[in-house]
Amino acid sequence: MNWFERSIAAIAPGVAARRAMARVRVQELTAIERHQGRRTRASAANFDINTGDPNDARPRRTLDRATVIRLASQNPYGKKALNALVNNAVGWGITGTPKGPKALAQLWLDWVEVSDFRGRLNFYGQQELGVRTMFRQGEVFILRRWVRDAAVLPFRIQLVDGGMLATEKFGDNIEDGIQYDEDGNVAGYWFHPARARYRGFKPPVFFAAEDVIHLFVEEDIGQKRGISVFEPVVKRLDDIDETLDADLVRRKIDACFAGFRTLSAEADERPLGEREEREGGLPPIDNIEPGMVFTLEQGEDIKFSDPKPVGGVGDAVKINLLAAAAGMSVTYEQMTGDLSNVNFSSYRAGALEFDTFMSRFQWNTLIPVALNRVWDWFCQAAYEFGRTGKRSYPIRWAPPPRKSIDRKGDAEADILEMQAGLENRRSLLASRGLDHDVFMDETAADLKNQQGKGLYYKGDPFSSAQNAAASADAGSTAA
């Protein structure tokens, strides 16, 4: 209130209060109009007020890396769901068939066995480890490394998790260990040379963006870091653990057969030592054993505990498991192994939805972001070290086939679709994780080898013609 309103307040407080409130409302309206004017001008240039960072529009991450690792390794349901994701994403490995000279294909097969910079896994094992790390921690980094005196190629790849990023602030345009250029594009990554306990005072090591594959599922435009599949379900899985632990403790208490002995007033008046002793100096009866017969003294009585069962634990756990399975994009049956409440149709419907999710991840993320980049590194290394005559060659990736629930029904459906012209052999073989050209070459070689040895089977395409010719020869001989 100004001096004039304070003067009025001394005579008419209500009038002064209304004047002051009206002045405050006018100031608020003026501020709103100024804000709307700035917003209109900003909208014309910047598509409304926006920071440009998609991470500002999503909830802040509250899980640390240690919590996720503990949950994925100690919670049985979380571990089983993670295994289901890895089994269906890579299985025994997504195989690649190069399209080029045979020397290139053999060089690729040889490199697949020695691809690990640490010398422990082959390329398919690295696929499994990388995808497992990505699902569990949200992301994984694949580094291009060079080695000396390599028998195949001096090129290897190394897997690094997000815990190796040098996240401390030590330079401009560096955020969470990722360095950006002036346009906001990734220029490189800073990694610690070792784990914390072995790191010492060694400085972080810089890897250019062209030597690093940052594998994660990009859910938002401009997303910088990956998100663990456990992030939306950590509370659910913790609730399940706490519920099961509490129920187990309750059941242990229920299993305790406890008795409470009461003494009469006359017995209570006796000295403590005299009251606690039985005839012959024997100790008092504190434990009940099978077949024991014991006569109570006059005035004594005994009562047993009668704990009441608590119901609804199974329903509560199942509801949380359904929510956790949905949050991790797996089915309830895959997460728990419980098939008691499904039939063939319902299980197949759930499997089809999950297969679609896995195919989307394979062909939209894993293959284009990681495997194609690794193949490009391989082609570059083979060309620069004189092993091939071209800088690049095409390759066809074949994920492992989905396990069929009804093999006979699926095979009959495939045959009908091929006969109707709705499907072809190449796409069917690709869906089973097989390369068409390699399969046809192997089939032709097998059939030729069988013919040379005089072996004929019912499934061979020439068996019917061979049988017809043999029948005709037998008929002419009889004539």
Secondary structure as GFF3:
##gff-version 3
##sequence-region A 1 479
A	DSSP	alpha_helix	3	11	.	.	.	ID=ss1
A	DSSP	alpha_helix	13	46	.	.	.	ID=ss2
A	DSSP	three_ten_helix	54	57	.	.	.	ID=ss3
A	DSSP	alpha_helix	65	74	.	.	.	ID=ss4
A	DSSP	alpha_helix	76	89	.	.	.	ID=ss5
A	DSSP	beta_strand	95	98	.	.	.	ID=ss6
A	DSSP	alpha_helix	102	113	.	.	.	ID=ss7
A	DSSP	alpha_helix	123	137	.	.	.	ID=ss8
A	DSSP	beta_strand	140	146	.	.	.	ID=ss9
A	DSSP	beta_strand	155	160	.	.	.	ID=ss10
A	DSSP	three_ten_helix	162	164	.	.	.	ID=ss11
A	DSSP	beta_strand	174	175	.	.	.	ID=ss12
A	DSSP	beta_strand	178	180	.	.	.	ID=ss13
A	DSSP	beta_strand	186	191	.	.	.	ID=ss14
A	DSSP	alpha_helix	196	199	.	.	.	ID=ss15
A	DSSP	beta_strand	205	208	.	.	.	ID=ss16
A	DSSP	three_ten_helix	209	211	.	.	.	ID=ss17
A	DSSP	beta_strand	212	215	.	.	.	ID=ss18
A	DSSP	three_ten_helix	231	233	.	.	.	ID=ss19
A	DSSP	alpha_helix	234	254	.	.	.	ID=ss20
A	DSSP	beta_strand	259	262	.	.	.	ID=ss21
A	DSSP	alpha_helix	265	268	.	.	.	ID=ss22
A	DSSP	alpha_helix	272	276	.	.	.	ID=ss23
A	DSSP	three_ten_helix	279	281	.	.	.	ID=ss24
A	DSSP	beta_strand	301	304	.	.	.	ID=ss25
A	DSSP	alpha_helix	313	327	.	.	.	ID=ss26
A	DSSP	alpha_helix	332	336	.	.	.	ID=ss27
A	DSSP	alpha_helix	344	361	.	.	.	ID=ss28
A	DSSP	pi_helix	362	371	.	.	.	ID=ss29
A	DSSP	alpha_helix	372	384	.	.	.	ID=ss30
A	DSSP	beta_strand	395	398	.	.	.	ID=ss31
A	DSSP	alpha_helix	407	419	.	.	.	ID=ss32
A	DSSP	alpha_helix	425	431	.	.	.	ID=ss33
A	DSSP	alpha_helix	436	452	.	.	.	ID=ss34
A	DSSP	alpha_helix	463	478	.	.	.	ID=ss35
###
